[in-house]
Amino acid sequence: MQDQLFAIIDIETTGGGIKGNRLTEICIVLLKGETVVDKYTTLVNPEKIIPPQITALTGIDNEMVANAPKFAEVAKKIDEFTKDAIFVAHNVNFDYNVLRIEFNELEYEFTRKKLCTVRLSRKLIPGLFSYSLGNLCSSINIPLINRHRAEGDTDATVLLFKKLLVLDVDFELIKTFLHPRSRQATLPPHLSESQIEDLPETPGIYLFKDKKQKVIYAGKAINIKKRVISHFYDKMSKEYHLGQETFFIDYTATGNELIALLLEAESIKKYYPKFNSAQKRPGLVYQIINYTNQRGITQLAIGKTKKVQNSIGTFYNRSQAVEKLEQLCEDFNLCPKYCTLQSNVTKCSHYKLKNCEGICDGLETVQEYNLKVSDAIDSLTLESETYVIREKGRHYNEEAFILVKNGRYHGYGYIDTDVQISGIEDFDPFLKIQEATYHTHKIINWYLRKYGQEKMEFLKSDGIISENHPVFELS
């Protein structure tokens, strides 16, 4: 690779997401060996307003670029200048992706092999406090003049890259970075390869953390390593920025998808990560509630809330709650008016429910009616069963369980295969108690719709495994 041409590049932009970032300045230095063979630098008219905070950082304002060439006018020069070269930049994915999008706007595919001097420096000059261009140059005595301007940053990167070439005997490391299947070409600049290598290829959750160890993204996966790496292949602006801010990755192996989903929901609620969008807002649930009106009649109604509370029944859309109320009216001869299925009527006249026994018309006593409502409430309570869901553990001699008590998610745990379980109290030493939320209820409901009751073990009110279902035997 002694005769290989390298294009050392730095750009300045208008800021914003990758797709909204427009070029304001570019500098390219062509390097062969240790010799600079050519240089090109120019301001670029971004055809949009440069925000004040960007001007404060770079010194480039709207007046400076007003008469500068537009990207379409310099695109051919950039293409020809870099045609036979390897694209080199400090945090290369930023510069490379901005240029690719600029070329895409002209319906031209810009593709180059690329090298990142941040990642190369981490390998060849390990142990530094920071690998930002300013701090790195200060650490190894490289002059950096005219910071945050394309030419100043490019000149410093050229000197840095020359040092790296000397340290990389026979280009061994550079060759691995250039391999199309190499993770080095896609990993974010601040992540060490060892963090990726240490990830398991099993179900679980993973947490992306910034340089202050703050969780910025929580995800779940069937294969943790594969899913984490997929984030870095994604060219979406959100995924790019996630990669740029990620310094550390933590994970928890769960052995199965269900616990991974539940832990992901818990992590999003606990950390409220900036790059998660789903599950941040508690969804609305509809609950059947009961209260006593002025006449002493026990009424049923549908309440809407953001919390899964203790109620007669919880539903995830209004139509399900209404359907259940109509069923109770029909099964227990209740009055649609006093189940809030009708309003502003003296006596009920529901189009579908015709078996009211006259509480609304004085033909039935309050005491008689309330007994029927009590029976209806008891029927719903009986539907809120206690059970465990069996799932795969984290290794071959372990099995996982998810405990649902009285229809509410209670927590999860892991049990070795030699532990005998005969009742609910036997789970206690292994149980990690968790909070029931809208999202955990939705996850468990999804699971049961998908798999049915084949992995469930029901428990009777006294906590003993139901005789109608097999004992919790681990296999």
C-alpha positions in Angstrom: 0.0 0.0 0.0 3.0 2.3 -0.3 1.6 3.9 -3.4 -1.9 4.1 -2.0 -3.6 7.6 -2.3 -5.4 8.8 0.8 -7.8 11.8 0.7 -7.8 13.4 4.1 -11.0 15.4 4.4 -12.8 17.7 6.8 -16.1 19.5 6.2 -18.1 22.2 8.0 -21.9 22.1 7.8 -25.1 24.0 8.8 -25.7 21.5 11.7 -28.8 19.5 12.4 -29.6 15.9 11.5 -27.7 14.1 8.8 -30.4 14.7 6.2 -30.7 18.3 7.1 -26.9 19.0 7.2 -25.7 21.1 4.3 -22.1 21.7 3.4 -20.6 25.1 4.1 -16.9 24.3 3.7 -14.7 21.4 2.6 -10.9 20.8 2.5 -9.3 17.7 0.9 -5.6 16.9 1.1 -4.2 14.1 -1.1 -1.5 12.1 0.6 0.7 9.4 -0.9 3.1 7.9 1.6 4.2 10.9 3.6 4.0 13.3 0.7 1.2 15.8 0.1 0.5 15.7 -3.6 -2.5 18.0 -3.9 -4.9 20.1 -1.9 -8.4 21.6 -2.5 -10.4 23.8 -0.2 -13.5 26.0 -0.7 -16.5 27.5 1.0 -19.8 26.1 -0.2 -23.2 27.9 -0.4 -25.5 25.6 1.6 -28.6 27.2 0.1 -30.1 27.6 3.6 -29.6 29.8 6.6 -26.6 29.0 8.9 -27.8 29.0 12.5 -26.1 31.5 14.9 -24.7 28.7 17.1 -22.9 27.2 14.1 -21.5 30.6 13.1 -20.3 31.0 16.7 -18.5 27.6 16.5 -17.0 27.8 13.0 -16.9 31.5 12.2 -18.7 30.9 8.9 -21.7 33.1 8.5 -24.3 33.6 5.8 -22.5 36.6 4.2 -19.3 34.5 3.8 -21.1 31.8 1.7 -23.5 34.1 -0.2 -21.2 34.2 -3.3 -19.6 30.8 -2.7 -20.2 28.0 -5.3 -23.2 25.7 -4.6 -22.5 22.0 -4.0 -23.6 21.1 -7.5 -20.8 23.4 -8.8 -18.1 21.7 -6.8 -19.4 18.1 -6.9 -17.4 17.1 -10.0 -14.2 18.5 -8.5 -14.7 16.6 -5.2 -15.6 13.4 -7.1 -12.5 13.6 -9.3 -10.2 14.6 -6.5 -11.1 11.6 -4.4 -11.8 9.1 -7.1 -8.7 6.8 -6.6 -8.2 7.6 -2.9 -9.3 6.1 0.4 -11.5 8.6 2.2 -9.9 9.5 5.6 -11.4 11.7 8.3 -11.6 12.1 12.0 -15.0 10.5 12.8 -15.2 9.5 9.2 -18.9 8.4 9.2 -20.0 12.0 9.7 -18.1 13.6 6.9 -18.7 10.6 4.6 -22.4 10.4 5.1 -23.0 14.2 4.7 -21.1 14.1 1.4 -23.0 11.0 0.2 -26.3 12.7 0.9 -25.2 15.8 -1.0 -24.3 13.6 -4.0 -27.6 11.7 -3.6 -29.5 15.0 -4.0 -27.8 15.2 -7.4 -28.8 11.6 -8.2 -25.2 10.5 -8.1 -23.9 7.5 -6.0 -20.7 8.5 -4.1 -18.9 5.5 -2.8 -15.4 5.3 -1.4 -13.4 3.0 1.0 -13.0 4.9 4.2 -10.8 5.1 7.3 -11.6 6.7 10.7 -8.6 8.3 12.5 -10.5 8.2 15.7 -10.7 4.4 15.6 -7.2 4.0 14.3 -5.9 6.2 17.1 -7.7 4.2 19.7 -5.9 1.1 18.4 -2.5 2.6 17.8 -2.3 5.2 20.6 -4.3 3.5 23.4 -5.0 4.9 26.8 -5.6 8.5 26.1 -8.3 10.4 28.1 -10.0 11.7 24.9 -9.8 11.1 21.2 -11.5 14.3 20.0 -9.3 16.0 17.4 -8.4 18.9 19.8 -7.5 16.7 22.8 -5.7 14.1 20.7 -3.5 16.7 18.9 -2.7 18.3 22.3 -1.8 14.9 23.8 0.7 14.0 21.0 2.0 17.5 20.2 0.3 18.1 16.9 -0.2 21.8 16.1 -3.9 22.6 15.5 -4.5 26.1 14.0 -7.8 27.5 13.0 -9.9 24.9 14.8 -13.4 24.2 13.5 -12.5 25.4 10.0 -12.1 22.8 7.3 -8.5 23.6 6.3 -7.2 23.9 9.9 -8.8 20.6 11.0 -7.7 18.8 7.8 -4.0 19.9 8.2 -4.0 18.6 11.7 -5.6 15.3 10.6 -2.9 14.9 7.9 -0.2 15.2 10.6 -2.1 12.7 12.8 -2.6 10.3 10.0 1.2 10.4 9.1 2.0 9.4 12.7 -0.5 6.5 12.5 1.0 5.3 9.3 4.4 5.1 11.0 2.8 3.1 13.9 1.0 0.7 11.7 3.8 -1.5 10.4 3.1 -2.9 6.9 -0.5 -1.4 7.0 -1.7 -4.4 9.0 -4.3 -2.6 11.0 -5.4 -0.4 8.1 -6.0 -3.5 5.9 -8.3 -4.9 8.6 -10.2 -1.6 8.8 -10.7 -1.6 5.0 -12.0 -5.1 4.9 -15.7 -4.8 3.7 -16.9 -7.2 6.4 -14.8 -5.6 9.2 -16.8 -4.3 12.1 -14.2 -1.5 12.4 -15.7 0.2 9.3 -19.1 0.5 10.9 -18.6 0.8 14.6 -19.1 4.2 16.2 -15.9 6.1 17.0 -16.1 5.9 20.8 -16.9 2.2 21.1 -14.1 -0.3 21.5 -14.2 -3.5 19.5 -13.9 -5.5 22.7 -17.3 -4.2 23.9 -18.9 -5.7 20.8 -17.0 -8.9 21.0 -18.1 -9.5 24.6 -21.8 -9.3 23.7 -23.6 -12.6 23.9 -25.6 -14.0 21.0 -28.6 -14.8 23.3 -31.9 -13.1 24.1 -31.8 -10.2 26.5 -31.7 -6.4 26.8 -28.9 -4.0 26.0 -28.3 -0.4 27.2 -26.4 2.2 25.2 -24.7 4.7 27.5 -23.0 8.1 26.9 -19.6 9.2 28.2 -21.2 10.0 31.6 -22.6 6.4 31.8 -26.2 7.8 31.3 -28.5 5.4 29.5 -29.5 6.9 26.1 -31.2 3.9 24.6 -32.7 0.6 25.8 -33.5 -2.2 23.5 -34.4 -5.9 23.5 -33.1 -8.6 21.2 -33.3 -12.3 20.4 -29.6 -12.1 19.6 -28.0 -9.2 21.6 -24.8 -9.0 19.5 -26.5 -9.2 16.2 -29.1 -6.5 17.1 -26.5 -4.1 18.6 -24.4 -4.3 15.4 -27.5 -3.7 13.2 -27.9 -0.3 14.8 -24.5 0.8 13.3 -25.4 -0.4 9.8 -28.5 1.7 9.8 -28.1 5.0 7.9 -31.0 6.8 9.5 -30.1 10.1 11.1 -31.4 8.9 14.6 -29.2 5.8 14.5 -26.2 7.8 13.4 -26.5 10.2 16.3 -27.1 7.3 18.7 -23.8 5.8 17.5 -22.0 9.1 17.9 -23.1 9.5 21.5 -22.5 5.9 22.6 -19.4 5.2 24.6 -20.5 2.1 26.6 -22.9 -0.9 26.1 -24.3 -2.9 29.0 -26.5 -6.0 28.6 -28.6 -8.4 30.6 -29.1 -11.9 29.2 -32.6 -13.2 29.9 -32.8 -16.5 28.1 -36.1 -15.7 26.4 -37.9 -13.0 24.5 -40.7 -12.5 27.0 -38.5 -11.4 30.0 -36.4 -9.3 27.5 -39.6 -7.4 26.5 -40.6 -6.9 30.1 -37.1 -5.7 31.1 -37.0 -3.4 28.1 -40.3 -1.8 29.3 -39.0 -1.5 32.8 -35.7 0.1 31.6 -37.5 2.7 29.4 -39.7 3.6 32.3 -36.7 3.8 34.7 -34.2 5.7 32.5 -36.4 7.5 30.1 -33.6 7.3 27.4 -33.4 10.1 24.9 -33.3 7.9 21.8 -36.3 5.7 22.7 -39.6 6.9 21.5 -42.0 4.0 22.0 -43.3 3.2 25.6 -42.3 6.6 27.0 -45.9 7.7 27.4 -48.2 5.5 29.5 -51.0 4.3 27.3 -54.6 4.7 28.3 -56.4 1.8 29.9 -60.1 1.4 30.3 -61.3 -0.1 33.6 -64.7 -1.3 34.8 -65.3 0.3 38.1 -68.2 0.3 40.5 -69.7 2.9 42.8 -72.9 3.5 44.8 -75.3 6.3 43.5 -77.6 8.5 45.5 -80.4 5.8 45.4 -78.0 3.2 46.9 -77.7 1.4 43.6 -74.4 -0.2 42.8 -73.5 1.2 39.3 -70.9 -0.1 36.9 -69.0 2.3 34.7 -66.0 2.6 32.4 -63.1 4.7 33.7 -60.2 5.9 31.6 -56.8 6.2 33.2 -53.0 6.0 32.5 -52.4 3.7 35.5 -53.3 0.0 35.8 -55.1 0.2 39.1 -57.0 -2.3 41.2 -60.4 -2.4 39.5 -62.9 -5.0 38.5 -61.5 -5.4 35.0 -58.8 -3.7 32.8 -59.0 -3.4 29.0 -56.8 -1.8 26.4 -59.5 -0.2 24.2 -62.9 1.1 24.9 -64.7 -1.4 22.7 -63.5 -4.3 24.7 -64.7 -2.7 28.0 -68.1 -1.9 26.5 -68.4 -5.5 25.1 -67.6 -6.8 28.6 -70.2 -4.6 30.2 -72.8 -5.6 27.7 -72.0 -9.3 28.5 -72.4 -8.7 32.2 -75.8 -7.0 31.6 -77.0 -9.9 29.6 -75.6 -12.7 31.8 -76.8 -11.1 35.1 -80.0 -9.3 34.0 -78.5 -5.9 34.8 -79.8 -2.5 33.7 -78.0 -0.8 30.8 -78.8 2.6 32.4 -77.0 1.7 35.6 -74.1 0.2 33.7 -73.6 3.6 31.9 -74.4 2.0 28.6 -77.3 4.5 28.3 -77.5 8.0 29.7 -80.2 10.8 30.0 -83.0 8.2 30.0 -85.7 7.7 32.7 -85.7 4.0 32.1 -83.6 1.8 29.9 -84.4 1.1 26.3 -81.2 -0.4 25.0 -81.4 -1.5 21.4 -79.7 -4.9 22.1 -80.1 -5.6 25.8 -83.7 -6.4 26.7 -83.5 -8.4 30.0 -83.4 -5.6 32.6 -85.7 -6.7 35.4 -87.0 -3.2 36.2 -84.6 -1.5 38.7 -84.9 1.6 36.5 -88.7 1.5 36.5 -89.3 0.7 40.2 -90.1 -3.0 39.5 -87.1 -4.4 41.3 -85.7 -3.5 44.7 -82.3 -2.0 45.2 -81.3 -4.9 47.4 -82.2 -7.5 44.8 -80.4 -5.6 42.1 -77.3 -5.0 44.1 -77.0 -8.7 44.8 -76.9 -9.3 41.0 -74.2 -6.7 40.6 -72.2 -8.3 43.3 -72.4 -11.7 41.4 -71.3 -9.9 38.2 -68.3 -8.4 40.0 -67.4 -11.8 41.5 -67.5 -13.3 38.0 -65.0 -10.7 36.7 -62.8 -11.3 39.8 -62.7 -15.0 39.1 -61.3 -14.2 35.6 -58.3 -12.5 37.2 -56.4 -15.7 37.7 -53.1 -16.4 39.3 -50.6 -18.3 37.1 -47.0 -18.6 36.1 -45.6 -18.6 32.6 -42.8 -21.0 32.0 -40.0 -20.0 29.6 -36.4 -20.9 28.7 -33.7 -20.0 31.3 -30.3 -18.5 30.7 -28.6 -21.9 30.5 -29.6 -25.5 30.1 -30.2 -26.4 33.7 -32.4 -23.4 34.5 -35.9 -22.4 33.7 -37.5 -18.9 33.8 -40.9 -18.0 35.2 -43.1 -15.0 35.0 -45.7 -14.6 37.9 -49.1 -13.1 37.4 -51.2 -12.7 40.6 -54.9 -11.9 40.3 -54.5 -10.9 36.7 -51.6 -8.5 37.4 -47.9 -9.0 36.4 -45.9 -9.5 39.7 -42.4 -10.2 38.5 -40.0 -12.8 37.1 -37.3 -15.2 38.2 -35.1 -18.2 37.4 -35.2 -21.6 39.0 -32.6 -24.4 38.8 -33.9 -27.7 37.4 -33.5 -29.6 40.7 -35.9 -27.2 42.6 -39.4 -28.7 43.4 -42.3 -26.3 43.1 -45.7 -27.2 44.6 -47.3 -23.8 45.5 -47.0 -20.1 44.9 -44.9 -19.5 48.0 -42.1 -21.7 46.6 -41.4 -19.0 44.0 -40.7 -16.3 46.5 -37.0 -16.9 47.0 -36.4 -16.6 43.3 -38.9 -13.9 42.4 -37.7 -10.4 41.4 -40.8 -8.3 42.1 -41.7 -5.8 39.3 -44.2 -3.1 38.8 -47.3 -3.8 36.7 -47.8 -1.1 34.0 -49.8 -0.6 30.9 -46.9 -1.8 28.8 -46.2 -5.0 30.8 -49.9 -5.9 30.6 -49.9 -5.4 26.9 -46.7 -7.6 26.5 -48.2 -10.4 28.5 -51.5 -10.2 26.7 -49.6 -10.3 23.4 -47.6 -13.4 24.6 -50.7 -15.3 25.6 -52.5 -14.5 22.4 -49.5 -15.8 20.5 -48.8 -18.9 22.5 -52.1 -19.6 24.3 -52.0 -21.5 27.6 -49.4 -24.1 26.7 -46.7 -22.5 28.8 -49.0 -21.4 31.7 -49.3 -23.1 35.1 -52.5 -22.0 37.0 -52.6 -21.6 40.8 -55.7 -21.9 42.9 -56.7 -19.3 45.5 -54.8 -21.2 48.2 -51.6 -20.9 46.2 -51.4 -24.6 45.3 -50.8 -25.6 41.7 -54.2 -26.4 40.1 -54.9 -30.1 39.6 -56.4 -29.3 36.2 -52.9 -28.3 35.0 -49.6 -30.1 35.2 -47.3 -29.5 38.1 -44.4 -27.0 37.5 -41.8 -29.6 36.5 -38.6 -28.3 35.0 -37.2 -30.2 32.1 
